[in-house]
């Protein structure tokens, strides 16, 4: 609304703004002091600390129902639920000063929690919102937030220190696994669906309970990052379509298979990055930071080439129909054939652009290694060997 000459907004616009400010707007320093009293800020609000994952349906109603998780762990979470505005709360000075209240006891409280206290001021005709007063905010601990159904969680292996110098989290605590970098969602497949030292979002257990046999579901993720915890730096989102049976016992074997294929894709992209770096070295590149950038860009190009094919392959898998190795192997072979072709083609493109000087290469004296020959031809031979080891051609032509 900052482009308007009149700062008034309609009630519906004010509602949307209120949802945003309660969910994502930061308050690093709090309200300006009045006399000797100062209301502290509360930093990043709840949703900014989450690794958000939700299910998208064909309609708004479907989306609401697919994410309306009534289970928390192994228990139903709807008895005694009360939204915040139905609770008898005395908005006193002490209430405003308390920025670290007791955590919500159920999801109804969590979903209606006032992370920021705002007073909307109507105009003289009570037709629009003419201004607002931002009074204070509330901050909840993000340690072990099992009540939140739409976040990835990771298990801490060591204590972590908070901003105040104290131990904010202990080893063994689960904290949200924030999605801080815009990368393809399928690269986090193991975190979203598998176990290990991470916990899947609660909505996954809800979808499993709904038993949506042979139904395609669209998983979505979103995140927002900030500059110095004050200004928005980046907002990104992604989605991934899979069979609902991936979330049931029928999909347990396939989850392991897909997780392995994601790891294989990571290895293949790494080989492409190594090839690009070696080609740069063969024509005189020596700045380590520049070489890392070249390798990183090549890896991301490999992921870009694999992205849509991998999504299409993943969406085509129905775990209920491929339960034994005899049925699974042809499906795996389809992906192996496609990804091998993608990586082979990308490697040929890189070597074709290298030029004659890179093919001849150069000799470089390297500490503890003596004289090392850097050439695009040798790098390409190494690349082919690594790719063959990662995904043998026999797995793309029949047999796993």
DRENDO-1510 file (C-alpha; in Angstrom, 1 decimal, always signed):
<recs>
REC; n; res; u; v; w
REC; 1; UNK; +0.0; +0.0; +0.0 .
REC; 2; UNK; +3.0; +2.3; +0.1 .
REC; 3; UNK; +2.3; +3.7; -3.4 .
REC; 4; UNK; -1.0; +5.1; -2.4 .
REC; 5; UNK; -1.4; +8.8; -1.7 .
REC; 6; UNK; -4.3; +8.0; +0.7 .
REC; 7; UNK; -3.1; +5.5; +3.4 .
REC; 8; UNK; -6.5; +4.1; +4.0 .
REC; 9; UNK; -7.3; +0.5; +3.2 .
REC; 10; UNK; -10.4; -1.6; +3.1 .
REC; 11; UNK; -11.3; -4.1; +5.7 .
REC; 12; UNK; -10.4; -7.0; +3.4 .
REC; 13; UNK; -7.1; -5.5; +2.6 .
REC; 14; UNK; -6.4; -4.9; +6.3 .
REC; 15; UNK; -7.2; -8.6; +7.0 .
REC; 16; UNK; -4.6; -9.7; +4.5 .
REC; 17; UNK; -2.0; -7.3; +5.8 .
REC; 18; UNK; -2.8; -8.4; +9.4 .
REC; 19; UNK; -2.2; -12.1; +8.4 .
REC; 20; UNK; +1.1; -11.1; +6.8 .
REC; 21; UNK; +2.4; -9.0; +9.7 .
REC; 22; UNK; +1.4; -11.8; +12.2 .
REC; 23; UNK; +3.1; -14.4; +10.1 .
REC; 24; UNK; +6.2; -12.9; +8.5 .
REC; 25; UNK; +6.9; -9.3; +9.5 .
REC; 26; UNK; +9.9; -8.9; +11.8 .
REC; 27; UNK; +10.2; -6.7; +14.9 .
REC; 28; UNK; +13.9; -6.5; +15.8 .
REC; 29; UNK; +13.8; -3.6; +18.3 .
REC; 30; UNK; +10.2; -3.4; +19.5 .
REC; 31; UNK; +8.0; -0.4; +20.1 .
REC; 32; UNK; +9.7; +3.0; +20.6 .
REC; 33; UNK; +10.1; +3.7; +24.4 .
REC; 34; UNK; +7.5; +5.7; +26.2 .
REC; 35; UNK; +9.2; +7.4; +29.2 .
REC; 36; UNK; +11.2; +4.7; +30.9 .
REC; 37; UNK; +9.1; +1.8; +29.7 .
REC; 38; UNK; +10.1; +0.0; +26.5 .
REC; 39; UNK; +8.3; -3.0; +24.9 .
REC; 40; UNK; +10.9; -5.4; +23.5 .
REC; 41; UNK; +10.7; -6.7; +19.9 .
REC; 42; UNK; +10.4; -10.4; +19.2 .
REC; 43; UNK; +12.5; -10.9; +16.2 .
REC; 44; UNK; +11.4; -13.4; +13.5 .
REC; 45; UNK; +7.8; -14.6; +14.0 .
REC; 46; UNK; +6.9; -18.3; +14.1 .
REC; 47; UNK; +6.4; -19.0; +10.4 .
REC; 48; UNK; +9.8; -17.4; +9.4 .
REC; 49; UNK; +11.5; -20.1; +11.5 .
REC; 50; UNK; +9.7; -23.0; +10.0 .
REC; 51; UNK; +10.6; -25.3; +7.1 .
REC; 52; UNK; +7.1; -25.0; +5.7 .
REC; 53; UNK; +5.6; -28.0; +3.9 .
REC; 54; UNK; +1.9; -28.3; +3.0 .
REC; 55; UNK; -0.4; -30.3; +0.7 .
REC; 56; UNK; -2.2; -28.6; -2.1 .
REC; 57; UNK; -5.5; -29.8; -3.4 .
REC; 58; UNK; -7.5; -29.1; -6.5 .
REC; 59; UNK; -9.7; -26.6; -4.7 .
REC; 60; UNK; -9.3; -24.3; -1.7 .
REC; 61; UNK; -11.6; -26.6; +0.3 .
REC; 62; UNK; -9.5; -29.7; -0.6 .
REC; 63; UNK; -6.3; -27.8; +0.5 .
REC; 64; UNK; -7.8; -26.8; +3.8 .
REC; 65; UNK; -9.0; -30.4; +4.5 .
REC; 66; UNK; -5.7; -32.0; +3.4 .
REC; 67; UNK; -3.8; -29.8; +5.9 .
REC; 68; UNK; -6.4; -29.8; +8.7 .
REC; 69; UNK; -4.4; -32.4; +10.7 .
REC; 70; UNK; -6.4; -33.7; +13.7 .
REC; 71; UNK; -3.5; -35.8; +14.9 .
REC; 72; UNK; -0.4; -34.8; +16.9 .
REC; 73; UNK; +2.0; -37.7; +17.2 .
REC; 74; UNK; -0.2; -40.7; +17.9 .
REC; 75; UNK; -3.0; -38.7; +19.5 .
REC; 76; UNK; -6.0; -36.8; +18.2 .
REC; 77; UNK; -5.6; -33.0; +18.7 .
REC; 78; UNK; -9.0; -31.5; +18.9 .
REC; 79; UNK; -10.4; -32.1; +22.4 .
REC; 80; UNK; -10.6; -28.9; +24.5 .
REC; 81; UNK; -9.3; -26.7; +21.6 .
REC; 82; UNK; -10.0; -23.0; +22.0 .
REC; 83; UNK; -9.0; -20.3; +19.6 .
REC; 84; UNK; -7.3; -17.3; +21.2 .
REC; 85; UNK; -10.1; -14.8; +20.6 .
REC; 86; UNK; -12.5; -17.0; +22.6 .
REC; 87; UNK; -10.2; -17.1; +25.6 .
REC; 88; UNK; -10.6; -14.6; +28.5 .
REC; 89; UNK; -7.4; -12.6; +28.2 .
REC; 90; UNK; -6.8; -9.3; +30.1 .
REC; 91; UNK; -4.9; -7.0; +27.7 .
REC; 92; UNK; -2.9; -5.3; +30.4 .
REC; 93; UNK; +0.4; -3.5; +30.5 .
REC; 94; UNK; +2.0; -6.7; +32.0 .
REC; 95; UNK; +0.5; -8.7; +29.1 .
REC; 96; UNK; +2.2; -6.4; +26.6 .
REC; 97; UNK; +5.5; -6.6; +28.4 .
REC; 98; UNK; +5.5; -10.5; +28.5 .
REC; 99; UNK; +7.0; -11.4; +25.1 .
REC; 100; UNK; +7.8; -15.0; +26.0 .
REC; 101; UNK; +4.4; -16.5; +27.1 .
REC; 102; UNK; +3.6; -20.2; +27.8 .
REC; 103; UNK; +3.4; -22.1; +24.5 .
REC; 104; UNK; +0.1; -23.1; +23.0 .
REC; 105; UNK; -1.3; -26.4; +24.1 .
REC; 106; UNK; -3.1; -27.3; +20.9 .
REC; 107; UNK; -3.2; -26.4; +17.3 .
REC; 108; UNK; -6.3; -24.2; +17.6 .
REC; 109; UNK; -4.3; -21.9; +19.9 .
REC; 110; UNK; -1.2; -22.1; +17.7 .
REC; 111; UNK; -3.0; -21.2; +14.5 .
REC; 112; UNK; -4.6; -18.2; +16.2 .
REC; 113; UNK; -1.7; -17.1; +18.3 .
REC; 114; UNK; -1.1; -13.3; +18.3 .
REC; 115; UNK; +2.6; -13.1; +17.4 .
REC; 116; UNK; +2.1; -9.4; +17.0 .
REC; 117; UNK; -0.5; -7.2; +18.8 .
REC; 118; UNK; -2.0; -4.6; +16.5 .
REC; 119; UNK; -4.8; -2.2; +16.9 .
REC; 120; UNK; -6.6; -1.2; +13.7 .
REC; 121; UNK; -8.0; +2.3; +13.7 .
REC; 122; UNK; -11.2; +2.9; +11.7 .
REC; 123; UNK; -11.9; +6.2; +9.9 .
REC; 124; UNK; -14.5; +8.6; +11.1 .
REC; 125; UNK; -17.2; +6.9; +9.0 .
REC; 126; UNK; -16.2; +3.4; +10.1 .
REC; 127; UNK; -15.9; +2.4; +6.4 .
REC; 128; UNK; -12.1; +1.9; +6.1 .
REC; 129; UNK; -9.0; +1.4; +8.2 .
REC; 130; UNK; -7.1; +4.7; +8.5 .
REC; 131; UNK; -4.2; +3.7; +10.6 .
REC; 132; UNK; -2.9; +1.2; +13.2 .
REC; 133; UNK; -1.0; +1.0; +16.5 .
REC; 134; UNK; +1.6; -1.8; +16.8 .
REC; 135; UNK; +1.8; -2.5; +20.5 .
REC; 136; UNK; +4.0; -5.6; +21.1 .
REC; 137; UNK; +4.8; -9.1; +20.0 .
REC; 138; UNK; +5.1; -12.6; +21.4 .
REC; 139; UNK; +7.8; -15.1; +20.7 .
REC; 140; UNK; +7.6; -18.9; +21.2 .
REC; 141; UNK; +10.6; -21.2; +21.6 .
REC; 142; UNK; +11.1; -23.3; +18.5 .
REC; 143; UNK; +12.7; -26.2; +20.4 .
REC; 144; UNK; +10.7; -29.4; +19.9 .
REC; 145; UNK; +7.7; -27.8; +18.1 .
REC; 146; UNK; +5.9; -31.1; +17.6 .
REC; 147; UNK; +2.5; -29.2; +17.7 .
REC; 148; UNK; +3.4; -27.5; +14.4 .
REC; 149; UNK; +2.2; -29.9; +11.6 .
REC; 150; UNK; +3.7; -28.1; +8.6 .
REC; 151; UNK; +7.5; -28.0; +9.2 .
REC; 152; UNK; +10.5; -30.2; +8.6 .
REC; 153; UNK; +12.4; -30.9; +11.9 .
REC; 154; UNK; +16.0; -31.9; +12.4 .
REC; 155; UNK; +17.6; -33.4; +15.5 .
REC; 156; UNK; +20.5; -31.5; +16.9 .
REC; 157; UNK; +23.7; -33.4; +17.6 .
REC; 158; UNK; +25.3; -30.7; +19.8 .
REC; 159; UNK; +24.2; -27.8; +22.0 .
REC; 160; UNK; +23.6; -24.5; +20.1 .
REC; 161; UNK; +24.2; -21.1; +21.5 .
REC; 162; UNK; +21.5; -18.4; +21.3 .
REC; 163; UNK; +22.0; -14.7; +20.6 .
REC; 164; UNK; +22.3; -13.9; +24.2 .
REC; 165; UNK; +25.3; -16.2; +24.6 .
REC; 166; UNK; +23.4; -18.9; +26.5 .
REC; 167; UNK; +22.6; -22.4; +25.4 .
REC; 168; UNK; +19.4; -22.0; +23.5 .
REC; 169; UNK; +19.0; -25.6; +22.4 .
REC; 170; UNK; +20.4; -28.9; +23.7 .
REC; 171; UNK; +21.7; -31.9; +21.9 .
REC; 172; UNK; +18.8; -34.1; +21.1 .
REC; 173; UNK; +16.3; -31.3; +20.6 .
REC; 174; UNK; +14.4; -31.1; +17.4 .
REC; 175; UNK; +14.3; -27.7; +15.7 .
REC; 176; UNK; +12.7; -26.6; +12.4 .
REC; 177; UNK; +14.9; -27.3; +9.4 .
REC; 178; UNK; +14.6; -24.1; +7.5 .
REC; 179; UNK; +14.7; -24.0; +3.8 .
REC; 180; UNK; +17.2; -21.2; +3.3 .
REC; 181; UNK; +18.3; -21.8; -0.3 .
REC; 182; UNK; +16.1; -21.9; -3.3 .
REC; 183; UNK; +16.7; -25.4; -4.6 .
REC; 184; UNK; +14.5; -28.1; -6.2 .
REC; 185; UNK; +12.2; -29.7; -3.6 .
REC; 186; UNK; +13.0; -33.2; -4.7 .
REC; 187; UNK; +16.5; -32.7; -3.5 .
REC; 188; UNK; +15.1; -32.7; +0.0 .
REC; 189; UNK; +13.0; -35.9; -0.6 .
REC; 190; UNK; +14.7; -37.9; +2.2 .
REC; 191; UNK; +14.0; -35.1; +4.7 .
REC; 192; UNK; +10.4; -34.8; +3.8 .
REC; 193; UNK; +9.5; -38.5; +3.7 .
REC; 194; UNK; +12.3; -40.4; +5.4 .
REC; 195; UNK; +13.4; -40.6; +9.0 .
REC; 196; UNK; +17.0; -40.6; +10.1 .
REC; 197; UNK; +17.8; -37.6; +12.3 .
REC; 198; UNK; +14.9; -35.6; +10.8 .
REC; 199; UNK; +11.2; -35.7; +11.3 .
REC; 200; UNK; +8.7; -35.4; +8.5 .
REC; 201; UNK; +6.0; -32.7; +8.8 .
REC; 202; UNK; +2.9; -33.7; +10.7 .
REC; 203; UNK; +0.7; -33.3; +7.6 .
REC; 204; UNK; +2.5; -36.4; +6.2 .
REC; 205; UNK; +1.0; -38.5; +9.0 .
REC; 206; UNK; -2.4; -37.0; +8.3 .
REC; 207; UNK; -2.3; -37.9; +4.6 .
REC; 208; UNK; -1.2; -41.4; +5.6 .
REC; 209; UNK; -4.2; -41.7; +7.9 .
REC; 210; UNK; -6.6; -40.5; +5.2 .
REC; 211; UNK; -5.6; -43.5; +3.1 .
REC; 212; UNK; -5.7; -41.7; -0.3 .
REC; 213; UNK; -4.9; -44.9; -2.2 .
REC; 214; UNK; -3.4; -44.3; -5.7 .
REC; 215; UNK; -4.1; -40.6; -5.5 .
REC; 216; UNK; -1.5; -38.0; -6.6 .
REC; 217; UNK; -0.8; -35.4; -4.0 .
REC; 218; UNK; +1.1; -32.1; -4.5 .
REC; 219; UNK; +3.5; -31.3; -1.7 .
REC; 220; UNK; +4.5; -27.6; -1.5 .
REC; 221; UNK; +7.2; -25.8; +0.3 .
REC; 222; UNK; +7.9; -22.1; +0.9 .
REC; 223; UNK; +10.4; -19.9; +2.7 .
REC; 224; UNK; +11.4; -16.3; +3.2 .
REC; 225; UNK; +14.9; -15.1; +4.1 .
REC; 226; UNK; +16.0; -11.8; +5.5 .
REC; 227; UNK; +18.9; -9.4; +5.4 .
REC; 228; UNK; +20.1; -8.9; +9.0 .
REC; 229; UNK; +16.7; -10.2; +10.2 .
REC; 230; UNK; +15.0; -6.9; +9.1 .
REC; 231; UNK; +14.4; -6.7; +5.4 .
REC; 232; UNK; +13.1; -9.4; +3.1 .
REC; 233; UNK; +16.0; -10.9; +1.0 .
REC; 234; UNK; +14.3; -13.7; -0.9 .
REC; 235; UNK; +10.9; -15.5; -1.1 .
REC; 236; UNK; +10.7; -18.8; -2.9 .
REC; 237; UNK; +8.5; -21.8; -3.2 .
REC; 238; UNK; +8.3; -25.2; -5.0 .
REC; 239; UNK; +6.0; -28.2; -5.3 .
REC; 240; UNK; +6.4; -31.9; -5.9 .
REC; 241; UNK; +3.7; -34.3; -7.1 .
REC; 242; UNK; +3.9; -37.9; -5.8 .
REC; 243; UNK; +1.5; -40.8; -5.1 .
REC; 244; UNK; -0.1; -40.7; -1.7 .
REC; 245; UNK; +1.1; -44.3; -1.3 .
REC; 246; UNK; +4.6; -43.0; -0.8 .
REC; 247; UNK; +3.4; -42.0; +2.6 .
REC; 248; UNK; +2.1; -45.5; +3.5 .
REC; 249; UNK; +3.7; -48.9; +4.1 .
REC; 250; UNK; +3.4; -49.6; +0.4 .
REC; 251; UNK; +5.8; -46.8; -0.3 .
REC; 252; UNK; +8.5; -47.6; +2.2 .
REC; 253; UNK; +10.6; -49.5; -0.3 .
REC; 254; UNK; +10.2; -46.8; -2.9 .
REC; 255; UNK; +11.1; -44.1; -0.5 .
REC; 256; UNK; +14.5; -45.8; +0.0 .
REC; 257; UNK; +14.9; -46.2; -3.8 .
REC; 258; UNK; +14.1; -42.6; -4.6 .
REC; 259; UNK; +16.3; -41.4; -1.8 .
REC; 260; UNK; +19.2; -43.3; -3.3 .
REC; 261; UNK; +18.4; -41.8; -6.8 .
REC; 262; UNK; +18.5; -38.3; -5.3 .
REC; 263; UNK; +21.9; -39.1; -3.8 .
REC; 264; UNK; +23.0; -40.5; -7.3 .
REC; 265; UNK; +21.8; -37.3; -8.9 .
REC; 266; UNK; +23.9; -35.3; -6.4 .
REC; 267; UNK; +27.0; -37.4; -7.3 .
REC; 268; UNK; +26.4; -37.0; -11.0 .
REC; 269; UNK; +26.0; -33.2; -10.7 .
REC; 270; UNK; +29.3; -33.2; -8.7 .
REC; 271; UNK; +31.0; -35.0; -11.5 .
REC; 272; UNK; +29.8; -32.3; -13.9 .
REC; 273; UNK; +31.1; -29.6; -11.5 .
REC; 274; UNK; +34.5; -31.3; -11.3 .
REC; 275; UNK; +34.7; -31.5; -15.1 .
REC; 276; UNK; +33.9; -27.8; -15.5 .
REC; 277; UNK; +36.5; -26.9; -12.9 .
REC; 278; UNK; +39.2; -29.1; -14.5 .
REC; 279; UNK; +38.5; -27.6; -18.0 .
REC; 280; UNK; +39.0; -24.1; -16.4 .
REC; 281; UNK; +42.3; -25.2; -14.8 .
REC; 282; UNK; +43.5; -26.6; -18.2 .
REC; 283; UNK; +43.4; -23.1; -19.7 .
REC; 284; UNK; +45.1; -21.4; -16.8 .
REC; 285; UNK; +42.4; -20.9; -14.2 .
REC; 286; UNK; +44.0; -20.8; -10.7 .
REC; 287; UNK; +41.9; -18.6; -8.5 .
REC; 288; UNK; +40.3; -21.0; -6.1 .
REC; 289; UNK; +37.2; -18.9; -5.4 .
REC; 290; UNK; +36.6; -18.5; -9.2 .
REC; 291; UNK; +37.1; -22.2; -9.7 .
REC; 292; UNK; +34.6; -23.0; -7.0 .
REC; 293; UNK; +32.1; -20.7; -8.7 .
REC; 294; UNK; +32.6; -22.5; -12.0 .
REC; 295; UNK; +32.0; -25.9; -10.4 .
REC; 296; UNK; +29.0; -24.7; -8.5 .
REC; 297; UNK; +27.4; -23.2; -11.7 .
REC; 298; UNK; +28.0; -26.4; -13.6 .
REC; 299; UNK; +26.4; -28.5; -10.8 .
REC; 300; UNK; +23.3; -26.3; -10.8 .
REC; 301; UNK; +23.1; -26.6; -14.6 .
REC; 302; UNK; +23.1; -30.4; -14.2 .
REC; 303; UNK; +20.3; -30.2; -11.6 .
REC; 304; UNK; +18.4; -27.9; -13.9 .
REC; 305; UNK; +18.7; -30.4; -16.7 .
REC; 306; UNK; +17.6; -33.3; -14.4 .
REC; 307; UNK; +14.8; -31.3; -12.7 .
REC; 308; UNK; +11.7; -31.8; -14.9 .
REC; 309; UNK; +12.6; -35.4; -16.0 .
REC; 310; UNK; +13.0; -36.4; -12.4 .
REC; 311; UNK; +9.7; -34.8; -11.4 .
REC; 312; UNK; +8.0; -36.6; -14.3 .
REC; 313; UNK; +9.5; -40.0; -13.4 .
REC; 314; UNK; +8.6; -39.5; -9.7 .
REC; 315; UNK; +5.0; -38.7; -10.5 .
REC; 316; UNK; +4.7; -41.8; -12.7 .
REC; 317; UNK; +5.5; -44.2; -9.9 .
REC; 318; UNK; +2.6; -45.9; -8.1 .
REC; 319; UNK; +4.2; -47.8; -5.2 .
REC; 320; UNK; +1.1; -50.1; -4.9 .
REC; 321; UNK; +1.7; -51.4; -8.4 .
REC; 322; UNK; +5.5; -52.0; -8.1 .
REC; 323; UNK; +6.1; -54.0; -4.9 .
REC; 324; UNK; +8.8; -56.5; -5.9 .
REC; 325; UNK; +12.2; -56.1; -7.6 .
REC; 326; UNK; +10.8; -57.6; -10.9 .
REC; 327; UNK; +8.3; -54.8; -11.1 .
REC; 328; UNK; +10.5; -52.1; -9.7 .
REC; 329; UNK; +13.6; -52.6; -11.9 .
REC; 330; UNK; +12.1; -51.5; -15.2 .
REC; 331; UNK; +10.9; -48.3; -13.5 .
REC; 332; UNK; +14.3; -47.6; -12.1 .
REC; 333; UNK; +15.9; -48.4; -15.5 .
REC; 334; UNK; +13.7; -45.8; -17.2 .
REC; 335; UNK; +15.2; -43.1; -14.9 .
REC; 336; UNK; +18.7; -44.5; -15.2 .
REC; 337; UNK; +18.5; -44.3; -19.0 .
REC; 338; UNK; +17.2; -40.8; -19.0 .
REC; 339; UNK; +19.6; -39.3; -16.5 .
REC; 340; UNK; +22.6; -41.1; -18.0 .
REC; 341; UNK; +21.7; -39.5; -21.4 .
REC; 342; UNK; +21.3; -36.1; -19.7 .
REC; 343; UNK; +24.7; -36.2; -18.0 .
REC; 344; UNK; +26.5; -37.6; -21.0 .
REC; 345; UNK; +25.1; -34.9; -23.2 .
REC; 346; UNK; +26.1; -32.2; -20.7 .
REC; 347; UNK; +29.6; -33.5; -20.4 .
REC; 348; UNK; +30.0; -33.5; -24.2 .
REC; 349; UNK; +28.7; -29.9; -24.3 .
REC; 350; UNK; +31.3; -28.7; -21.8 .
REC; 351; UNK; +34.2; -30.5; -23.6 .
REC; 352; UNK; +33.0; -29.1; -27.0 .
REC; 353; UNK; +33.3; -25.5; -25.6 .
REC; 354; UNK; +36.7; -26.1; -24.1 .
REC; 355; UNK; +38.7; -25.3; -27.2 .
REC; 356; UNK; +42.1; -26.7; -28.5 .
REC; 357; UNK; +44.2; -25.1; -25.7 .
REC; 358; UNK; +42.2; -26.8; -23.1 .
REC; 359; UNK; +42.5; -30.2; -24.9 .
REC; 360; UNK; +46.3; -29.9; -25.0 .
REC; 361; UNK; +46.4; -28.7; -21.4 .
REC; 362; UNK; +49.3; -27.5; -19.3 .
REC; 363; UNK; +51.7; -28.7; -16.7 .
REC; 364; UNK; +51.5; -27.3; -13.2 .
REC; 365; UNK; +53.7; -27.8; -10.2 .
REC; 366; UNK; +51.5; -28.6; -7.3 .
REC; 367; UNK; +52.7; -28.8; -3.6 .
REC; 368; UNK; +53.0; -32.4; -2.4 .
REC; 369; UNK; +52.1; -33.7; -5.9 .
REC; 370; UNK; +54.9; -32.6; -8.1 .
REC; 371; UNK; +54.1; -31.8; -11.7 .
REC; 372; UNK; +50.4; -32.3; -12.6 .
REC; 373; UNK; +49.0; -32.2; -16.1 .
REC; 374; UNK; +45.7; -30.4; -16.4 .
REC; 375; UNK; +44.0; -31.1; -19.7 .
REC; 376; UNK; +40.3; -31.2; -20.8 .
REC; 377; UNK; +40.9; -34.5; -22.6 .
REC; 378; UNK; +42.2; -36.1; -19.3 .
REC; 379; UNK; +39.4; -34.5; -17.3 .
REC; 380; UNK; +36.8; -35.9; -19.7 .
REC; 381; UNK; +38.2; -39.4; -19.4 .
REC; 382; UNK; +38.0; -39.0; -15.6 .
REC; 383; UNK; +34.5; -37.7; -15.9 .
REC; 384; UNK; +33.3; -40.7; -18.1 .
REC; 385; UNK; +34.9; -43.1; -15.6 .
REC; 386; UNK; +33.1; -41.5; -12.6 .
REC; 387; UNK; +29.8; -41.4; -14.4 .
REC; 388; UNK; +30.1; -45.1; -15.4 .
REC; 389; UNK; +30.9; -46.0; -11.8 .
REC; 390; UNK; +28.0; -44.0; -10.5 .
REC; 391; UNK; +25.4; -45.2; -13.0 .
REC; 392; UNK; +26.7; -48.1; -15.2 .
REC; 393; UNK; +25.4; -48.4; -18.7 .
REC; 394; UNK; +24.1; -51.9; -18.0 .
REC; 395; UNK; +21.5; -50.4; -15.6 .
REC; 396; UNK; +20.2; -48.3; -18.5 .
REC; 397; UNK; +19.9; -51.2; -20.9 .
REC; 398; UNK; +18.3; -53.9; -18.7 .
REC; 399; UNK; +19.1; -55.4; -15.4 .
REC; 400; UNK; +19.8; -53.5; -12.2 .
</recs>
